[in-house]
Amino acid sequence: MQDIALKLMPADQARSPYAYVPFDVPDGTTRIDVTLDYPKAEDCVIDLGCVDPRIAPFPADQGFRGWSGGARDRFFIATDDATPGYIHGEIPPGRWQVMLGLYKLPVAGADIRITVSLDNAERSLAPQPARSFPVREGAGWYRGDLHCHTFHSDARGAPEVLHAAARQAGLDFLAVADHNTITQRRYFHRESSPDLVFVRAMEVTTAIGHANVFGVDNWIDFRMETPEDAHRMAEVVHRRGGLLSINHDKPTIPWDYPLPEIELMEVWQSAWPLWNWISLSRWQERLASGLRISAIGGSDYHQPERLLPEGPLVLARPTTVLWMDGLCEDNILKAMKAGRGYVTESPTGPHLEITIGDTPMGGAVLQRSFDAEAIVRGAKGDCLVWYDATGEIARQEIAADEWRGGYSGSANGFVRAEIIADKSRPDLMEAFRQAVGEKPWPGGVDEAAIAAQPFRRALSNPIYLGIAERSGTS
């Protein structure tokens, strides 16, 4: 056993958000156990992780062995198994390091104690999970949640329980984006099926911004220390063929880095009343500036230990709905990037589809004067509102549960649509109040802030005007 004591001060945090505590691992080691002890308090929060001798400075592509943030104070890594969030497998001899995330440190500093135990008992070498490639034939609209968590990061629920929640919600696809780790794939790679396709994902999580990475096999280095590192992280994601999405750019964790090149933005996270009009307005501003960024939604649901009934604050609130020729991960990623879909309040929320002739959402037309059509289902008595780069350009009452609307004229930059609650607003607010119950409202939002804002039920991706080719966001 190695017993390591150190003191961390705010000056350490000012130099870097991460501290590394080395320990030596001899040849033949088959299991490592690490425990972290420090005086936890409101002003003292330290995250926990581990790297092996192969680690390089940011952005590294190997040597990461796990991360649990503030959710755990101990972990093990063995050749055949590991704590959720940590990667089992070969244990190379040499200088390993406990990685500490210095999230909060008091003015007086914090006394830290780390214990490391090593074992060389005979163990098998278990392989990493093999990815599967399920396909469901048939063109149509497919529903999914693109942001949720298990106990591989800071949720309490097992992957099996989250899987059951996705089946209960009637989803077709699910992206499990645990914080700074990909070890949830031990379960989801083997369980992906034509009935429920799991999308490779990871949430890059730092103190000043979160972003989801989609469609990348390996871990993405999250250890950003300077504003420019956001661009470097994005370059790595794109070099590996992935998509990058800025998450919940609103209180309480906005994106405070410079905007890197992104294909996607999580415009709607969790229930609509939780500050989502702020992230929607930031997306609108970016579109108006000429960027082409596809909107997605995600619940950011942290699965509890047991399966909860359906409601406003569970999985797939909101739901991302995509048009695809068939269901598979490649098609999901292509539709996400292309913006071939919309975000709605739940798996049974209103349908919203807009077209200009044969051009679907996410597409582009050369003309600035056009006839757009909207197909809406399940929102009788609410409003369909049309927007371009200048803001609202038209408003229509949705007169039936199966309804078609339209906009004819000119617009600037793009055209998109939203379903805004009118008749349904009182019932939606009451359902939200009942879901929150006696607890404080999440994110510090209050009823006065919500009352001052339109209550969205669904929002489409744009159709871009006066252009033919997709432009980047850099």
Secondary structure, 3 states (H helix, E strand, C coil): CEEEEEEECHHHHHHCCEEEEEEEECCCCCEEEEEEECCCECCEEEEEEEECCCCCCCCCCCCEEEEEECCCCEEEEECCCECCCECCCCCCCEEEEEEEEEEECCCCCEEEEEEEEEECCCCCCCCCCCCCCCCEEEEEEEEEEEEEECCCCCCCCCHHHHHHHHHHHCCCEEEECCECCCCCHHHHHHHCECCEEEECEEEEEECCEEEEEECCCCCCCCCCCCCCHHHHHHHHHHHCCCEEEECCCCCCCCCCCCCCCCCEEEEEECCCCCCHHHHHHHHHHHHHCCCCCEEEEECCEECCCCCCCCCCCCCCCCEEEEEEEEECHHHHHHHHHHCCEEEECCCCCCEEEEEECCECCCCEECCCEEEEEEEEECCCCCEEEEEECCEEEEEEECCCCEEEEEEEEECCCEEEEEEECCCCHHHHHHHHHHHHCCCCCHHHCCHHHHHCCCCEEEEECCEEECCCCCCCCC
